[in-house]
Amino acid sequence: MKHLILLICLLTPLTTVKAGWFSKDPDPLDEAKEKITHLETQLSAQSITLNRWQITSGALGIGCLTLLIIGTALGAKTRHHYESTRRLGRTPTSTPPLNGRKPTILGKTAEDNVHSTLAA
């Protein structure tokens, strides 16, 4: 008897649940389809934007790399030109050295400036 009363108590709240066939609520399947189409549209728009950003960042990276190479080449050429035109730097071979000496480049010692007889 206790089981029967317990069973009746459990089944009474279930009778108030609607089956869904005759309800006036919107169909959840149609709502789900609308949400899916909206999300698909949103996802395709995001992928298009992402592709544009990838192309833009790739072009920017290639441009920066090209500018780095050009800047390095110009810097090396400028440094070479500066070292060849310094006052104490390299001189053309057609002109004779000053007073019969070879000019020295800063940071390097010429053979004429080394006196082996004075070194003890």
C-alpha positions as YAML, in Angstrom:
chain: A
units: angstrom
residues:
- id: 1
  name: MET
  ca: [0.00, 0.00, 0.00]
- id: 2
  name: LYS
  ca: [2.83, 2.35, 0.80]
- id: 3
  name: HIS
  ca: [4.32, 1.71, -2.61]
- id: 4
  name: LEU
  ca: [1.08, 2.52, -4.33]
- id: 5
  name: ILE
  ca: [0.71, 5.82, -2.50]
- id: 6
  name: LEU
  ca: [4.30, 6.69, -3.24]
- id: 7
  name: LEU
  ca: [3.80, 5.89, -6.92]
- id: 8
  name: ILE
  ca: [0.69, 8.04, -7.13]
- id: 9
  name: CYS
  ca: [2.51, 10.94, -5.49]
- id: 10
  name: LEU
  ca: [5.31, 10.66, -7.98]
- id: 11
  name: LEU
  ca: [3.06, 10.49, -11.03]
- id: 12
  name: THR
  ca: [0.77, 13.40, -10.16]
- id: 13
  name: PRO
  ca: [3.26, 16.18, -11.10]
- id: 14
  name: LEU
  ca: [3.85, 14.48, -14.46]
- id: 15
  name: THR
  ca: [0.26, 14.90, -15.51]
- id: 16
  name: THR
  ca: [0.65, 18.67, -15.63]
- id: 17
  name: VAL
  ca: [3.43, 18.45, -18.23]
- id: 18
  name: LYS
  ca: [2.22, 19.28, -21.76]
- id: 19
  name: ALA
  ca: [2.93, 16.89, -24.57]
- id: 20
  name: GLY
  ca: [3.84, 19.72, -26.95]
- id: 21
  name: TRP
  ca: [1.60, 18.75, -29.83]
- id: 22
  name: PHE
  ca: [-1.19, 21.17, -29.06]
- id: 23
  name: SER
  ca: [0.74, 23.92, -27.29]
- id: 24
  name: LYS
  ca: [0.92, 27.46, -28.64]
- id: 25
  name: ASP
  ca: [4.62, 27.85, -27.81]
- id: 26
  name: PRO
  ca: [7.01, 28.32, -30.77]
- id: 27
  name: ASP
  ca: [8.53, 25.18, -32.17]
- id: 28
  name: PRO
  ca: [12.00, 24.62, -30.65]
- id: 29
  name: LEU
  ca: [13.17, 22.93, -33.85]
- id: 30
  name: ASP
  ca: [12.50, 26.08, -35.89]
- id: 31
  name: GLU
  ca: [14.26, 28.21, -33.27]
- id: 32
  name: ALA
  ca: [17.26, 25.88, -33.39]
- id: 33
  name: LYS
  ca: [17.38, 26.10, -37.20]
- id: 34
  name: GLU
  ca: [17.29, 29.91, -37.03]
- id: 35
  name: LYS
  ca: [20.10, 29.94, -34.48]
- id: 36
  name: ILE
  ca: [22.17, 27.57, -36.58]
- id: 37
  name: THR
  ca: [21.78, 29.68, -39.74]
- id: 38
  name: HIS
  ca: [22.61, 32.84, -37.77]
- id: 39
  name: LEU
  ca: [25.73, 31.23, -36.31]
- id: 40
  name: GLU
  ca: [26.80, 29.92, -39.73]
- id: 41
  name: THR
  ca: [26.47, 33.41, -41.19]
- id: 42
  name: GLN
  ca: [28.44, 34.87, -38.31]
- id: 43
  name: LEU
  ca: [31.14, 32.22, -38.65]
- id: 44
  name: SER
  ca: [31.55, 32.79, -42.39]
- id: 45
  name: ALA
  ca: [31.86, 36.55, -41.83]
- id: 46
  name: GLN
  ca: [34.53, 35.95, -39.18]
- id: 47
  name: SER
  ca: [36.49, 33.62, -41.45]
- id: 48
  name: ILE
  ca: [36.45, 36.19, -44.26]
- id: 49
  name: THR
  ca: [37.74, 38.86, -41.86]
- id: 50
  name: LEU
  ca: [40.41, 36.48, -40.56]
- id: 51
  name: ASN
  ca: [41.59, 35.70, -44.10]
- id: 52
  name: ARG
  ca: [41.91, 39.42, -44.85]
- id: 53
  name: TRP
  ca: [43.96, 39.96, -41.70]
- id: 54
  name: GLN
  ca: [46.22, 37.03, -42.58]
- id: 55
  name: ILE
  ca: [46.88, 38.45, -46.04]
- id: 56
  name: THR
  ca: [47.52, 41.92, -44.62]
- id: 57
  name: SER
  ca: [49.92, 40.69, -41.95]
- id: 58
  name: GLY
  ca: [51.77, 38.51, -44.46]
- id: 59
  name: ALA
  ca: [52.23, 41.44, -46.85]
- id: 60
  name: LEU
  ca: [53.41, 43.62, -43.97]
- id: 61
  name: GLY
  ca: [55.93, 40.98, -42.91]
- id: 62
  name: ILE
  ca: [57.32, 40.65, -46.43]
- id: 63
  name: GLY
  ca: [57.58, 44.44, -46.70]
- id: 64
  name: CYS
  ca: [59.46, 44.67, -43.40]
- id: 65
  name: LEU
  ca: [61.84, 41.93, -44.46]
- id: 66
  name: THR
  ca: [62.51, 43.71, -47.76]
- id: 67
  name: LEU
  ca: [63.19, 47.00, -45.94]
- id: 68
  name: LEU
  ca: [65.54, 45.20, -43.55]
- id: 69
  name: ILE
  ca: [67.56, 43.78, -46.43]
- id: 70
  name: ILE
  ca: [67.70, 47.14, -48.24]
- id: 71
  name: GLY
  ca: [68.68, 48.95, -45.03]
- id: 72
  name: THR
  ca: [71.42, 46.44, -44.28]
- id: 73
  name: ALA
  ca: [72.86, 46.78, -47.79]
- id: 74
  name: LEU
  ca: [72.75, 50.58, -47.63]
- id: 75
  name: GLY
  ca: [74.36, 50.60, -44.20]
- id: 76
  name: ALA
  ca: [77.18, 48.33, -45.32]
- id: 77
  name: LYS
  ca: [77.78, 50.46, -48.42]
- id: 78
  name: THR
  ca: [77.76, 53.67, -46.36]
- id: 79
  name: ARG
  ca: [80.15, 52.23, -43.79]
- id: 80
  name: HIS
  ca: [82.49, 51.06, -46.55]
- id: 81
  name: HIS
  ca: [82.38, 54.50, -48.19]
- id: 82
  name: TYR
  ca: [82.97, 56.25, -44.84]
- id: 83
  name: GLU
  ca: [85.97, 54.08, -44.00]
- id: 84
  name: SER
  ca: [87.51, 54.66, -47.42]
- id: 85
  name: THR
  ca: [87.17, 58.45, -47.17]
- id: 86
  name: ARG
  ca: [88.29, 59.00, -43.56]
- id: 87
  name: ARG
  ca: [91.29, 61.18, -42.97]
- id: 88
  name: LEU
  ca: [93.38, 58.39, -41.46]
- id: 89
  name: GLY
  ca: [91.64, 55.65, -43.36]
- id: 90
  name: ARG
  ca: [92.53, 53.88, -46.55]
- id: 91
  name: THR
  ca: [93.93, 55.98, -49.34]
- id: 92
  name: PRO
  ca: [94.00, 55.22, -53.03]
- id: 93
  name: THR
  ca: [97.09, 53.31, -54.15]
- id: 94
  name: SER
  ca: [97.92, 55.80, -56.91]
- id: 95
  name: THR
  ca: [99.04, 58.51, -54.46]
- id: 96
  name: PRO
  ca: [102.22, 57.94, -52.46]
- id: 97
  name: PRO
  ca: [101.90, 57.51, -48.68]
- id: 98
  name: LEU
  ca: [102.71, 60.49, -46.49]
- id: 99
  name: ASN
  ca: [106.44, 60.78, -45.70]
- id: 100
  name: GLY
  ca: [106.99, 57.25, -46.93]
- id: 101
  name: ARG
  ca: [104.74, 55.74, -44.21]
- id: 102
  name: LYS
  ca: [101.62, 53.69, -44.60]
- id: 103
  name: PRO
  ca: [98.53, 55.33, -43.09]
- id: 104
  name: THR
  ca: [97.00, 53.45, -40.19]
- id: 105
  name: ILE
  ca: [93.40, 52.49, -39.79]
- id: 106
  name: LEU
  ca: [92.05, 53.01, -36.32]
- id: 107
  name: GLY
  ca: [92.11, 49.80, -34.35]
- id: 108
  name: LYS
  ca: [94.81, 48.24, -36.54]
- id: 109
  name: THR
  ca: [98.57, 48.59, -36.31]
- id: 110
  name: ALA
  ca: [100.73, 49.11, -39.36]
- id: 111
  name: GLU
  ca: [103.95, 47.16, -39.75]
- id: 112
  name: ASP
  ca: [105.96, 50.40, -39.89]
- id: 113
  name: ASN
  ca: [104.83, 51.39, -36.39]
- id: 114
  name: VAL
  ca: [106.13, 48.16, -34.82]
- id: 115
  name: HIS
  ca: [109.77, 48.41, -33.77]
- id: 116
  name: SER
  ca: [111.17, 44.98, -33.17]
- id: 117
  name: THR
  ca: [114.56, 46.34, -32.07]
- id: 118
  name: LEU
  ca: [113.04, 48.29, -29.20]
- id: 119
  name: ALA
  ca: [110.90, 45.48, -27.93]
- id: 120
  name: ALA
  ca: [112.74, 43.63, -25.21]
...
